[in-house]
């Protein structure tokens, strides 16, 4: 993904919104360690390929473990 952006799209941008869902969606193979490793790997790729760019990360519903446990409505404690 990062190499595609670097090689095919104009890199003349000031910032990017990174929309998350970094992990694979085979939730039966997910665990906390793997989810953290995926996010760290993509973070490193962005830093390496776009060192002068600003990325605003937004966590997707698959970053947490287990998946889909974010309370978007604010009604759960």
mmJSON file of the N, C-alpha and C atoms, coordinates in Angstrom:
{"data_MODEL":{"atom_site":{
"group_PDB":["ATOM","ATOM","ATOM","ATOM","ATOM","ATOM","ATOM","ATOM","ATOM","ATOM","ATOM","ATOM","ATOM","ATOM","ATOM","ATOM","ATOM","ATOM","ATOM","ATOM","ATOM","ATOM","ATOM","ATOM","ATOM","ATOM","ATOM","ATOM","ATOM","ATOM","ATOM","ATOM","ATOM","ATOM","ATOM","ATOM","ATOM","ATOM","ATOM","ATOM","ATOM","ATOM","ATOM","ATOM","ATOM","ATOM","ATOM","ATOM","ATOM","ATOM","ATOM","ATOM","ATOM","ATOM","ATOM","ATOM","ATOM","ATOM","ATOM","ATOM","ATOM","ATOM","ATOM","ATOM","ATOM","ATOM","ATOM","ATOM","ATOM","ATOM","ATOM","ATOM","ATOM","ATOM","ATOM","ATOM","ATOM","ATOM","ATOM","ATOM","ATOM","ATOM","ATOM","ATOM","ATOM","ATOM","ATOM","ATOM","ATOM","ATOM","ATOM","ATOM","ATOM","ATOM","ATOM","ATOM","ATOM","ATOM","ATOM","ATOM","ATOM","ATOM","ATOM","ATOM","ATOM","ATOM","ATOM","ATOM","ATOM","ATOM","ATOM","ATOM","ATOM","ATOM","ATOM","ATOM","ATOM","ATOM","ATOM","ATOM","ATOM","ATOM","ATOM","ATOM","ATOM","ATOM","ATOM","ATOM","ATOM","ATOM","ATOM","ATOM","ATOM","ATOM","ATOM","ATOM","ATOM","ATOM","ATOM","ATOM","ATOM","ATOM","ATOM","ATOM","ATOM","ATOM","ATOM","ATOM","ATOM","ATOM","ATOM","ATOM","ATOM","ATOM","ATOM","ATOM","ATOM","ATOM","ATOM","ATOM","ATOM","ATOM","ATOM","ATOM","ATOM","ATOM","ATOM","ATOM","ATOM","ATOM","ATOM","ATOM","ATOM","ATOM","ATOM","ATOM","ATOM","ATOM","ATOM","ATOM","ATOM","ATOM","ATOM","ATOM","ATOM","ATOM","ATOM","ATOM","ATOM","ATOM","ATOM","ATOM","ATOM","ATOM","ATOM","ATOM","ATOM","ATOM","ATOM","ATOM","ATOM","ATOM","ATOM","ATOM","ATOM","ATOM","ATOM","ATOM","ATOM","ATOM","ATOM","ATOM","ATOM","ATOM","ATOM","ATOM","ATOM","ATOM","ATOM","ATOM","ATOM","ATOM","ATOM","ATOM","ATOM","ATOM","ATOM","ATOM","ATOM","ATOM","ATOM"],
"id":[1,2,3,4,5,6,7,8,9,10,11,12,13,14,15,16,17,18,19,20,21,22,23,24,25,26,27,28,29,30,31,32,33,34,35,36,37,38,39,40,41,42,43,44,45,46,47,48,49,50,51,52,53,54,55,56,57,58,59,60,61,62,63,64,65,66,67,68,69,70,71,72,73,74,75,76,77,78,79,80,81,82,83,84,85,86,87,88,89,90,91,92,93,94,95,96,97,98,99,100,101,102,103,104,105,106,107,108,109,110,111,112,113,114,115,116,117,118,119,120,121,122,123,124,125,126,127,128,129,130,131,132,133,134,135,136,137,138,139,140,141,142,143,144,145,146,147,148,149,150,151,152,153,154,155,156,157,158,159,160,161,162,163,164,165,166,167,168,169,170,171,172,173,174,175,176,177,178,179,180,181,182,183,184,185,186,187,188,189,190,191,192,193,194,195,196,197,198,199,200,201,202,203,204,205,206,207,208,209,210,211,212,213,214,215,216,217,218,219,220,221,222,223,224,225,226,227,228,229,230,231],
"type_symbol":["N","C","C","N","C","C","N","C","C","N","C","C","N","C","C","N","C","C","N","C","C","N","C","C","N","C","C","N","C","C","N","C","C","N","C","C","N","C","C","N","C","C","N","C","C","N","C","C","N","C","C","N","C","C","N","C","C","N","C","C","N","C","C","N","C","C","N","C","C","N","C","C","N","C","C","N","C","C","N","C","C","N","C","C","N","C","C","N","C","C","N","C","C","N","C","C","N","C","C","N","C","C","N","C","C","N","C","C","N","C","C","N","C","C","N","C","C","N","C","C","N","C","C","N","C","C","N","C","C","N","C","C","N","C","C","N","C","C","N","C","C","N","C","C","N","C","C","N","C","C","N","C","C","N","C","C","N","C","C","N","C","C","N","C","C","N","C","C","N","C","C","N","C","C","N","C","C","N","C","C","N","C","C","N","C","C","N","C","C","N","C","C","N","C","C","N","C","C","N","C","C","N","C","C","N","C","C","N","C","C","N","C","C","N","C","C","N","C","C","N","C","C","N","C","C","N","C","C","N","C","C"],
"label_atom_id":["N","CA","C","N","CA","C","N","CA","C","N","CA","C","N","CA","C","N","CA","C","N","CA","C","N","CA","C","N","CA","C","N","CA","C","N","CA","C","N","CA","C","N","CA","C","N","CA","C","N","CA","C","N","CA","C","N","CA","C","N","CA","C","N","CA","C","N","CA","C","N","CA","C","N","CA","C","N","CA","C","N","CA","C","N","CA","C","N","CA","C","N","CA","C","N","CA","C","N","CA","C","N","CA","C","N","CA","C","N","CA","C","N","CA","C","N","CA","C","N","CA","C","N","CA","C","N","CA","C","N","CA","C","N","CA","C","N","CA","C","N","CA","C","N","CA","C","N","CA","C","N","CA","C","N","CA","C","N","CA","C","N","CA","C","N","CA","C","N","CA","C","N","CA","C","N","CA","C","N","CA","C","N","CA","C","N","CA","C","N","CA","C","N","CA","C","N","CA","C","N","CA","C","N","CA","C","N","CA","C","N","CA","C","N","CA","C","N","CA","C","N","CA","C","N","CA","C","N","CA","C","N","CA","C","N","CA","C","N","CA","C","N","CA","C","N","CA","C","N","CA","C","N","CA","C","N","CA","C","N","CA","C","N","CA","C","N","CA","C"],
"label_alt_id":[null,null,null,null,null,null,null,null,null,null,null,null,null,null,null,null,null,null,null,null,null,null,null,null,null,null,null,null,null,null,null,null,null,null,null,null,null,null,null,null,null,null,null,null,null,null,null,null,null,null,null,null,null,null,null,null,null,null,null,null,null,null,null,null,null,null,null,null,null,null,null,null,null,null,null,null,null,null,null,null,null,null,null,null,null,null,null,null,null,null,null,null,null,null,null,null,null,null,null,null,null,null,null,null,null,null,null,null,null,null,null,null,null,null,null,null,null,null,null,null,null,null,null,null,null,null,null,null,null,null,null,null,null,null,null,null,null,null,null,null,null,null,null,null,null,null,null,null,null,null,null,null,null,null,null,null,null,null,null,null,null,null,null,null,null,null,null,null,null,null,null,null,null,null,null,null,null,null,null,null,null,null,null,null,null,null,null,null,null,null,null,null,null,null,null,null,null,null,null,null,null,null,null,null,null,null,null,null,null,null,null,null,null,null,null,null,null,null,null,null,null,null,null,null,null,null,null,null,null,null,null],
"label_comp_id":["UNK","UNK","UNK","UNK","UNK","UNK","UNK","UNK","UNK","UNK","UNK","UNK","UNK","UNK","UNK","UNK","UNK","UNK","UNK","UNK","UNK","UNK","UNK","UNK","UNK","UNK","UNK","UNK","UNK","UNK","UNK","UNK","UNK","UNK","UNK","UNK","UNK","UNK","UNK","UNK","UNK","UNK","UNK","UNK","UNK","UNK","UNK","UNK","UNK","UNK","UNK","UNK","UNK","UNK","UNK","UNK","UNK","UNK","UNK","UNK","UNK","UNK","UNK","UNK","UNK","UNK","UNK","UNK","UNK","UNK","UNK","UNK","UNK","UNK","UNK","UNK","UNK","UNK","UNK","UNK","UNK","UNK","UNK","UNK","UNK","UNK","UNK","UNK","UNK","UNK","UNK","UNK","UNK","UNK","UNK","UNK","UNK","UNK","UNK","UNK","UNK","UNK","UNK","UNK","UNK","UNK","UNK","UNK","UNK","UNK","UNK","UNK","UNK","UNK","UNK","UNK","UNK","UNK","UNK","UNK","UNK","UNK","UNK","UNK","UNK","UNK","UNK","UNK","UNK","UNK","UNK","UNK","UNK","UNK","UNK","UNK","UNK","UNK","UNK","UNK","UNK","UNK","UNK","UNK","UNK","UNK","UNK","UNK","UNK","UNK","UNK","UNK","UNK","UNK","UNK","UNK","UNK","UNK","UNK","UNK","UNK","UNK","UNK","UNK","UNK","UNK","UNK","UNK","UNK","UNK","UNK","UNK","UNK","UNK","UNK","UNK","UNK","UNK","UNK","UNK","UNK","UNK","UNK","UNK","UNK","UNK","UNK","UNK","UNK","UNK","UNK","UNK","UNK","UNK","UNK","UNK","UNK","UNK","UNK","UNK","UNK","UNK","UNK","UNK","UNK","UNK","UNK","UNK","UNK","UNK","UNK","UNK","UNK","UNK","UNK","UNK","UNK","UNK","UNK","UNK","UNK","UNK","UNK","UNK","UNK","UNK","UNK","UNK","UNK","UNK","UNK"],
"label_asym_id":["A","A","A","A","A","A","A","A","A","A","A","A","A","A","A","A","A","A","A","A","A","A","A","A","A","A","A","A","A","A","A","A","A","A","A","A","A","A","A","A","A","A","A","A","A","A","A","A","A","A","A","A","A","A","A","A","A","A","A","A","A","A","A","A","A","A","A","A","A","A","A","A","A","A","A","A","A","A","A","A","A","A","A","A","A","A","A","A","A","A","A","A","A","A","A","A","A","A","A","A","A","A","A","A","A","A","A","A","A","A","A","A","A","A","A","A","A","A","A","A","A","A","A","A","A","A","A","A","A","A","A","A","A","A","A","A","A","A","A","A","A","A","A","A","A","A","A","A","A","A","A","A","A","A","A","A","A","A","A","A","A","A","A","A","A","A","A","A","A","A","A","A","A","A","A","A","A","A","A","A","A","A","A","A","A","A","A","A","A","A","A","A","A","A","A","A","A","A","A","A","A","A","A","A","A","A","A","A","A","A","A","A","A","A","A","A","A","A","A","A","A","A","A","A","A","A","A","A","A","A","A"],
"label_entity_id":["1","1","1","1","1","1","1","1","1","1","1","1","1","1","1","1","1","1","1","1","1","1","1","1","1","1","1","1","1","1","1","1","1","1","1","1","1","1","1","1","1","1","1","1","1","1","1","1","1","1","1","1","1","1","1","1","1","1","1","1","1","1","1","1","1","1","1","1","1","1","1","1","1","1","1","1","1","1","1","1","1","1","1","1","1","1","1","1","1","1","1","1","1","1","1","1","1","1","1","1","1","1","1","1","1","1","1","1","1","1","1","1","1","1","1","1","1","1","1","1","1","1","1","1","1","1","1","1","1","1","1","1","1","1","1","1","1","1","1","1","1","1","1","1","1","1","1","1","1","1","1","1","1","1","1","1","1","1","1","1","1","1","1","1","1","1","1","1","1","1","1","1","1","1","1","1","1","1","1","1","1","1","1","1","1","1","1","1","1","1","1","1","1","1","1","1","1","1","1","1","1","1","1","1","1","1","1","1","1","1","1","1","1","1","1","1","1","1","1","1","1","1","1","1","1","1","1","1","1","1","1"],
"label_seq_id":[1,1,1,2,2,2,3,3,3,4,4,4,5,5,5,6,6,6,7,7,7,8,8,8,9,9,9,10,10,10,11,11,11,12,12,12,13,13,13,14,14,14,15,15,15,16,16,16,17,17,17,18,18,18,19,19,19,20,20,20,21,21,21,22,22,22,23,23,23,24,24,24,25,25,25,26,26,26,27,27,27,28,28,28,29,29,29,30,30,30,31,31,31,32,32,32,33,33,33,34,34,34,35,35,35,36,36,36,37,37,37,38,38,38,39,39,39,40,40,40,41,41,41,42,42,42,43,43,43,44,44,44,45,45,45,46,46,46,47,47,47,48,48,48,49,49,49,50,50,50,51,51,51,52,52,52,53,53,53,54,54,54,55,55,55,56,56,56,57,57,57,58,58,58,59,59,59,60,60,60,61,61,61,62,62,62,63,63,63,64,64,64,65,65,65,66,66,66,67,67,67,68,68,68,69,69,69,70,70,70,71,71,71,72,72,72,73,73,73,74,74,74,75,75,75,76,76,76,77,77,77],
"pdbx_PDB_ins_code":[null,null,null,null,null,null,null,null,null,null,null,null,null,null,null,null,null,null,null,null,null,null,null,null,null,null,null,null,null,null,null,null,null,null,null,null,null,null,null,null,null,null,null,null,null,null,null,null,null,null,null,null,null,null,null,null,null,null,null,null,null,null,null,null,null,null,null,null,null,null,null,null,null,null,null,null,null,null,null,null,null,null,null,null,null,null,null,null,null,null,null,null,null,null,null,null,null,null,null,null,null,null,null,null,null,null,null,null,null,null,null,null,null,null,null,null,null,null,null,null,null,null,null,null,null,null,null,null,null,null,null,null,null,null,null,null,null,null,null,null,null,null,null,null,null,null,null,null,null,null,null,null,null,null,null,null,null,null,null,null,null,null,null,null,null,null,null,null,null,null,null,null,null,null,null,null,null,null,null,null,null,null,null,null,null,null,null,null,null,null,null,null,null,null,null,null,null,null,null,null,null,null,null,null,null,null,null,null,null,null,null,null,null,null,null,null,null,null,null,null,null,null,null,null,null,null,null,null,null,null,null],
"Cartn_x":[0.82,0.0,0.87,1.831,2.669,3.502,4.041,4.839,3.96,2.722,1.805,1.578,1.342,1.127,2.362,3.514,4.764,5.047,4.776,5.13,4.072,2.82,1.745,0.949,1.062,0.278,1.202,0.691,1.451,1.711,2.965,3.293,3.341,2.745,2.698,1.471,1.516,0.425,1.007,0.222,0.688,0.485,-0.611,-0.91,-1.82,-1.965,-2.871,-3.598,-4.837,-5.61,-5.505,-4.933,-4.708,-5.902,-6.726,-8.035,-8.061,-6.94,-6.916,-7.304,-7.744,-7.964,-6.686,-5.608,-4.282,-4.147,-4.907,-4.762,-5.548,-5.169,-5.952,-7.323,-8.268,-9.625,-9.968,-8.956,-9.179,-9.156,-10.251,-10.284,-9.997,-10.169,-9.88,-8.384,-7.534,-6.086,-5.505,-6.33,-5.821,-5.483,-4.525,-4.212,-3.598,-3.44,-2.954,-1.584,-0.685,0.68,0.665,-0.075,-0.128,-0.738,-1.783,-2.405,-1.436,-0.707,0.274,1.409,1.87,2.937,2.51,1.275,0.785,0.775,0.303,0.254,1.668,2.572,3.967,4.634,4.366,4.958,4.486,3.205,2.685,3.182,3.254,3.805,5.231,6.054,7.444,7.519,6.623,6.622,6.266,5.3,4.956,6.138,6.765,7.904,9.068,9.329,10.445,10.183,8.972,8.659,8.203,7.7,7.213,7.718,9.032,9.588,9.176,8.8,8.458,6.95,6.172,4.724,4.105,2.948,2.218,1.068,0.958,-0.136,-0.96,-2.267,-3.192,-3.881,-3.474,-4.075,-5.434,-6.311,-7.617,-7.744,-7.933,-8.002,-9.286,-9.145,-10.304,-10.852,-11.921,-12.54,-11.756,-10.716,-9.922,-8.589,-8.271,-7.015,-7.064,-8.205,-8.309,-8.334,-8.081,-8.247,-9.017,-10.129,-10.751,-11.312,-11.603,-12.078,-13.476,-13.82,-15.172,-15.603,-14.678,-15.069,-15.078,-14.943,-15.005,-16.442,-16.603,-17.917,-18.05,-18.599,-18.73,-19.898,-20.826,-21.982,-21.779,-20.838,-20.57,-21.545,-22.344,-23.319,-22.84,-21.767,-21.237,-20.167,-19.978,-18.91,-17.724],
"Cartn_y":[-1.182,0.0,1.254,1.334,2.525,2.698,1.613,1.727,2.138,1.675,2.097,3.605,4.119,5.555,6.319,5.866,6.551,6.514,5.382,5.207,5.669,5.791,6.063,7.335,7.891,9.083,10.272,11.433,12.643,12.794,12.931,13.061,14.516,15.387,16.801,17.074,16.56,16.771,17.246,17.965,18.502,17.52,16.758,15.802,14.728,13.663,12.575,12.08,11.671,11.041,9.542,8.891,7.437,6.794,6.096,5.675,4.338,3.741,2.544,1.268,0.31,-1.069,-1.638,-1.508,-1.96,-3.477,-4.106,-5.553,-6.281,-7.519,-8.332,-8.579,-8.951,-9.127,-10.592,-11.42,-12.812,-12.84,-12.389,-12.137,-13.381,-14.553,-15.786,-15.986,-15.231,-15.318,-14.117,-13.175,-11.971,-12.202,-11.419,-11.339,-9.965,-9.59,-8.253,-7.996,-8.949,-8.783,-8.555,-9.354,-9.232,-7.892,-7.465,-6.19,-5.029,-5.054,-4.001,-4.032,-5.216,-5.345,-4.792,-5.058,-4.528,-3.007,-2.422,-0.964,-0.381,-0.991,-0.513,-0.632,-1.716,-1.931,-0.849,-0.539,0.483,1.866,2.131,3.398,3.581,2.551,2.611,2.832,2.199,2.36,3.795,4.383,5.78,6.689,6.482,7.32,7.195,5.99,5.745,6.344,6.162,6.584,8.027,8.592,9.977,10.706,10.858,11.4,12.834,13.594,15.001,15.263,14.205,14.354,14.115,14.694,14.543,13.566,12.574,11.61,11.726,11.814,11.836,10.475,9.629,8.295,8.297,7.502,7.244,5.729,5.263,3.831,3.261,2.152,1.46,0.455,-0.183,-1.134,-2.437,-2.62,-3.848,-3.654,-2.449,-2.25,-2.826,-2.769,-3.281,-4.806,-5.369,-6.815,-7.064,-7.764,-8.272,-7.127,-7.419,-6.386,-5.914,-4.747,-4.194,-3.923,-3.47,-3.194,-1.706,-0.838,0.59,1.016,1.942,2.495,3.834,3.825,5.044,5.919,5.36,6.146,6.825,6.359,6.969,6.551,5.513,5.099,3.938,3.266,2.162,2.68,2.007,2.402,1.514],
"Cartn_z":[0.0,0.0,0.0,0.89,0.994,-0.271,-0.793,-2.02,-3.203,-3.25,-4.315,-4.25,-3.064,-2.903,-3.368,-2.928,-3.26,-4.761,-5.409,-6.816,-7.804,-7.38,-8.333,-8.086,-6.918,-6.618,-6.386,-6.604,-6.38,-4.882,-4.504,-3.079,-2.634,-3.421,-3.086,-2.211,-0.983,-0.042,1.279,2.037,3.321,4.458,4.397,5.453,4.88,5.646,5.257,6.488,6.299,7.364,7.152,8.111,8.068,8.765,8.007,8.515,9.239,9.501,10.334,9.63,10.43,9.988,9.393,10.159,9.735,9.736,10.566,10.715,9.637,9.414,8.494,9.13,8.317,8.828,9.097,9.212,9.628,11.159,11.744,13.188,14.025,13.471,14.202,14.396,13.663,13.832,14.569,14.954,15.595,17.055,17.515,18.935,19.177,20.417,20.743,20.145,20.258,19.738,18.227,17.501,16.038,15.63,16.298,15.97,16.187,17.305,17.572,16.552,16.184,15.193,13.835,13.423,12.145,12.148,13.214,13.296,13.319,14.061,14.111,12.738,12.017,10.696,9.713,9.729,8.82,9.229,10.514,10.994,10.497,10.632,10.166,8.658,7.9,6.445,6.055,6.731,6.456,6.777,7.92,8.317,7.341,6.881,5.964,4.589,4.075,2.711,2.588,3.672,3.66,4.91,5.044,6.295,6.601,5.588,5.813,5.824,5.845,5.805,7.182,7.391,8.644,8.417,9.286,9.222,10.497,10.33,11.454,11.509,12.462,12.525,13.202,12.659,13.265,13.395,14.575,14.792,14.197,13.495,12.944,13.936,13.586,14.508,14.624,13.817,13.897,14.611,15.085,15.801,17.213,17.828,19.197,19.181,20.325,20.463,21.748,21.657,20.443,19.606,18.35,17.428,17.807,17.289,17.424,18.868,19.706,21.088,21.426,20.427,20.691,20.942,21.867,22.163,21.45,20.244,19.469,19.917,20.643,21.064,22.403,23.177,24.471,25.555,25.328,26.319,27.184,26.759,27.565,28.502,29.613,30.544,30.352],
"occupancy":[1.0,1.0,1.0,1.0,1.0,1.0,1.0,1.0,1.0,1.0,1.0,1.0,1.0,1.0,1.0,1.0,1.0,1.0,1.0,1.0,1.0,1.0,1.0,1.0,1.0,1.0,1.0,1.0,1.0,1.0,1.0,1.0,1.0,1.0,1.0,1.0,1.0,1.0,1.0,1.0,1.0,1.0,1.0,1.0,1.0,1.0,1.0,1.0,1.0,1.0,1.0,1.0,1.0,1.0,1.0,1.0,1.0,1.0,1.0,1.0,1.0,1.0,1.0,1.0,1.0,1.0,1.0,1.0,1.0,1.0,1.0,1.0,1.0,1.0,1.0,1.0,1.0,1.0,1.0,1.0,1.0,1.0,1.0,1.0,1.0,1.0,1.0,1.0,1.0,1.0,1.0,1.0,1.0,1.0,1.0,1.0,1.0,1.0,1.0,1.0,1.0,1.0,1.0,1.0,1.0,1.0,1.0,1.0,1.0,1.0,1.0,1.0,1.0,1.0,1.0,1.0,1.0,1.0,1.0,1.0,1.0,1.0,1.0,1.0,1.0,1.0,1.0,1.0,1.0,1.0,1.0,1.0,1.0,1.0,1.0,1.0,1.0,1.0,1.0,1.0,1.0,1.0,1.0,1.0,1.0,1.0,1.0,1.0,1.0,1.0,1.0,1.0,1.0,1.0,1.0,1.0,1.0,1.0,1.0,1.0,1.0,1.0,1.0,1.0,1.0,1.0,1.0,1.0,1.0,1.0,1.0,1.0,1.0,1.0,1.0,1.0,1.0,1.0,1.0,1.0,1.0,1.0,1.0,1.0,1.0,1.0,1.0,1.0,1.0,1.0,1.0,1.0,1.0,1.0,1.0,1.0,1.0,1.0,1.0,1.0,1.0,1.0,1.0,1.0,1.0,1.0,1.0,1.0,1.0,1.0,1.0,1.0,1.0,1.0,1.0,1.0,1.0,1.0,1.0,1.0,1.0,1.0,1.0,1.0,1.0,1.0,1.0,1.0,1.0,1.0,1.0],
"B_iso_or_equiv":[0.0,0.0,0.0,0.0,0.0,0.0,0.0,0.0,0.0,0.0,0.0,0.0,0.0,0.0,0.0,0.0,0.0,0.0,0.0,0.0,0.0,0.0,0.0,0.0,0.0,0.0,0.0,0.0,0.0,0.0,0.0,0.0,0.0,0.0,0.0,0.0,0.0,0.0,0.0,0.0,0.0,0.0,0.0,0.0,0.0,0.0,0.0,0.0,0.0,0.0,0.0,0.0,0.0,0.0,0.0,0.0,0.0,0.0,0.0,0.0,0.0,0.0,0.0,0.0,0.0,0.0,0.0,0.0,0.0,0.0,0.0,0.0,0.0,0.0,0.0,0.0,0.0,0.0,0.0,0.0,0.0,0.0,0.0,0.0,0.0,0.0,0.0,0.0,0.0,0.0,0.0,0.0,0.0,0.0,0.0,0.0,0.0,0.0,0.0,0.0,0.0,0.0,0.0,0.0,0.0,0.0,0.0,0.0,0.0,0.0,0.0,0.0,0.0,0.0,0.0,0.0,0.0,0.0,0.0,0.0,0.0,0.0,0.0,0.0,0.0,0.0,0.0,0.0,0.0,0.0,0.0,0.0,0.0,0.0,0.0,0.0,0.0,0.0,0.0,0.0,0.0,0.0,0.0,0.0,0.0,0.0,0.0,0.0,0.0,0.0,0.0,0.0,0.0,0.0,0.0,0.0,0.0,0.0,0.0,0.0,0.0,0.0,0.0,0.0,0.0,0.0,0.0,0.0,0.0,0.0,0.0,0.0,0.0,0.0,0.0,0.0,0.0,0.0,0.0,0.0,0.0,0.0,0.0,0.0,0.0,0.0,0.0,0.0,0.0,0.0,0.0,0.0,0.0,0.0,0.0,0.0,0.0,0.0,0.0,0.0,0.0,0.0,0.0,0.0,0.0,0.0,0.0,0.0,0.0,0.0,0.0,0.0,0.0,0.0,0.0,0.0,0.0,0.0,0.0,0.0,0.0,0.0,0.0,0.0,0.0,0.0,0.0,0.0,0.0,0.0,0.0],
"pdbx_formal_charge":[null,null,null,null,null,null,null,null,null,null,null,null,null,null,null,null,null,null,null,null,null,null,null,null,null,null,null,null,null,null,null,null,null,null,null,null,null,null,null,null,null,null,null,null,null,null,null,null,null,null,null,null,null,null,null,null,null,null,null,null,null,null,null,null,null,null,null,null,null,null,null,null,null,null,null,null,null,null,null,null,null,null,null,null,null,null,null,null,null,null,null,null,null,null,null,null,null,null,null,null,null,null,null,null,null,null,null,null,null,null,null,null,null,null,null,null,null,null,null,null,null,null,null,null,null,null,null,null,null,null,null,null,null,null,null,null,null,null,null,null,null,null,null,null,null,null,null,null,null,null,null,null,null,null,null,null,null,null,null,null,null,null,null,null,null,null,null,null,null,null,null,null,null,null,null,null,null,null,null,null,null,null,null,null,null,null,null,null,null,null,null,null,null,null,null,null,null,null,null,null,null,null,null,null,null,null,null,null,null,null,null,null,null,null,null,null,null,null,null,null,null,null,null,null,null,null,null,null,null,null,null],
"auth_seq_id":[1,1,1,2,2,2,3,3,3,4,4,4,5,5,5,6,6,6,7,7,7,8,8,8,9,9,9,10,10,10,11,11,11,12,12,12,13,13,13,14,14,14,15,15,15,16,16,16,17,17,17,18,18,18,19,19,19,20,20,20,21,21,21,22,22,22,23,23,23,24,24,24,25,25,25,26,26,26,27,27,27,28,28,28,29,29,29,30,30,30,31,31,31,32,32,32,33,33,33,34,34,34,35,35,35,36,36,36,37,37,37,38,38,38,39,39,39,40,40,40,41,41,41,42,42,42,43,43,43,44,44,44,45,45,45,46,46,46,47,47,47,48,48,48,49,49,49,50,50,50,51,51,51,52,52,52,53,53,53,54,54,54,55,55,55,56,56,56,57,57,57,58,58,58,59,59,59,60,60,60,61,61,61,62,62,62,63,63,63,64,64,64,65,65,65,66,66,66,67,67,67,68,68,68,69,69,69,70,70,70,71,71,71,72,72,72,73,73,73,74,74,74,75,75,75,76,76,76,77,77,77],
"auth_comp_id":["UNK","UNK","UNK","UNK","UNK","UNK","UNK","UNK","UNK","UNK","UNK","UNK","UNK","UNK","UNK","UNK","UNK","UNK","UNK","UNK","UNK","UNK","UNK","UNK","UNK","UNK","UNK","UNK","UNK","UNK","UNK","UNK","UNK","UNK","UNK","UNK","UNK","UNK","UNK","UNK","UNK","UNK","UNK","UNK","UNK","UNK","UNK","UNK","UNK","UNK","UNK","UNK","UNK","UNK","UNK","UNK","UNK","UNK","UNK","UNK","UNK","UNK","UNK","UNK","UNK","UNK","UNK","UNK","UNK","UNK","UNK","UNK","UNK","UNK","UNK","UNK","UNK","UNK","UNK","UNK","UNK","UNK","UNK","UNK","UNK","UNK","UNK","UNK","UNK","UNK","UNK","UNK","UNK","UNK","UNK","UNK","UNK","UNK","UNK","UNK","UNK","UNK","UNK","UNK","UNK","UNK","UNK","UNK","UNK","UNK","UNK","UNK","UNK","UNK","UNK","UNK","UNK","UNK","UNK","UNK","UNK","UNK","UNK","UNK","UNK","UNK","UNK","UNK","UNK","UNK","UNK","UNK","UNK","UNK","UNK","UNK","UNK","UNK","UNK","UNK","UNK","UNK","UNK","UNK","UNK","UNK","UNK","UNK","UNK","UNK","UNK","UNK","UNK","UNK","UNK","UNK","UNK","UNK","UNK","UNK","UNK","UNK","UNK","UNK","UNK","UNK","UNK","UNK","UNK","UNK","UNK","UNK","UNK","UNK","UNK","UNK","UNK","UNK","UNK","UNK","UNK","UNK","UNK","UNK","UNK","UNK","UNK","UNK","UNK","UNK","UNK","UNK","UNK","UNK","UNK","UNK","UNK","UNK","UNK","UNK","UNK","UNK","UNK","UNK","UNK","UNK","UNK","UNK","UNK","UNK","UNK","UNK","UNK","UNK","UNK","UNK","UNK","UNK","UNK","UNK","UNK","UNK","UNK","UNK","UNK","UNK","UNK","UNK","UNK","UNK","UNK"],
"auth_asym_id":["A","A","A","A","A","A","A","A","A","A","A","A","A","A","A","A","A","A","A","A","A","A","A","A","A","A","A","A","A","A","A","A","A","A","A","A","A","A","A","A","A","A","A","A","A","A","A","A","A","A","A","A","A","A","A","A","A","A","A","A","A","A","A","A","A","A","A","A","A","A","A","A","A","A","A","A","A","A","A","A","A","A","A","A","A","A","A","A","A","A","A","A","A","A","A","A","A","A","A","A","A","A","A","A","A","A","A","A","A","A","A","A","A","A","A","A","A","A","A","A","A","A","A","A","A","A","A","A","A","A","A","A","A","A","A","A","A","A","A","A","A","A","A","A","A","A","A","A","A","A","A","A","A","A","A","A","A","A","A","A","A","A","A","A","A","A","A","A","A","A","A","A","A","A","A","A","A","A","A","A","A","A","A","A","A","A","A","A","A","A","A","A","A","A","A","A","A","A","A","A","A","A","A","A","A","A","A","A","A","A","A","A","A","A","A","A","A","A","A","A","A","A","A","A","A","A","A","A","A","A","A"],
"auth_atom_id":["N","CA","C","N","CA","C","N","CA","C","N","CA","C","N","CA","C","N","CA","C","N","CA","C","N","CA","C","N","CA","C","N","CA","C","N","CA","C","N","CA","C","N","CA","C","N","CA","C","N","CA","C","N","CA","C","N","CA","C","N","CA","C","N","CA","C","N","CA","C","N","CA","C","N","CA","C","N","CA","C","N","CA","C","N","CA","C","N","CA","C","N","CA","C","N","CA","C","N","CA","C","N","CA","C","N","CA","C","N","CA","C","N","CA","C","N","CA","C","N","CA","C","N","CA","C","N","CA","C","N","CA","C","N","CA","C","N","CA","C","N","CA","C","N","CA","C","N","CA","C","N","CA","C","N","CA","C","N","CA","C","N","CA","C","N","CA","C","N","CA","C","N","CA","C","N","CA","C","N","CA","C","N","CA","C","N","CA","C","N","CA","C","N","CA","C","N","CA","C","N","CA","C","N","CA","C","N","CA","C","N","CA","C","N","CA","C","N","CA","C","N","CA","C","N","CA","C","N","CA","C","N","CA","C","N","CA","C","N","CA","C","N","CA","C","N","CA","C","N","CA","C","N","CA","C","N","CA","C","N","CA","C","N","CA","C","N","CA","C"],
"pdbx_PDB_model_num":[1,1,1,1,1,1,1,1,1,1,1,1,1,1,1,1,1,1,1,1,1,1,1,1,1,1,1,1,1,1,1,1,1,1,1,1,1,1,1,1,1,1,1,1,1,1,1,1,1,1,1,1,1,1,1,1,1,1,1,1,1,1,1,1,1,1,1,1,1,1,1,1,1,1,1,1,1,1,1,1,1,1,1,1,1,1,1,1,1,1,1,1,1,1,1,1,1,1,1,1,1,1,1,1,1,1,1,1,1,1,1,1,1,1,1,1,1,1,1,1,1,1,1,1,1,1,1,1,1,1,1,1,1,1,1,1,1,1,1,1,1,1,1,1,1,1,1,1,1,1,1,1,1,1,1,1,1,1,1,1,1,1,1,1,1,1,1,1,1,1,1,1,1,1,1,1,1,1,1,1,1,1,1,1,1,1,1,1,1,1,1,1,1,1,1,1,1,1,1,1,1,1,1,1,1,1,1,1,1,1,1,1,1,1,1,1,1,1,1,1,1,1,1,1,1,1,1,1,1,1,1]
}}}
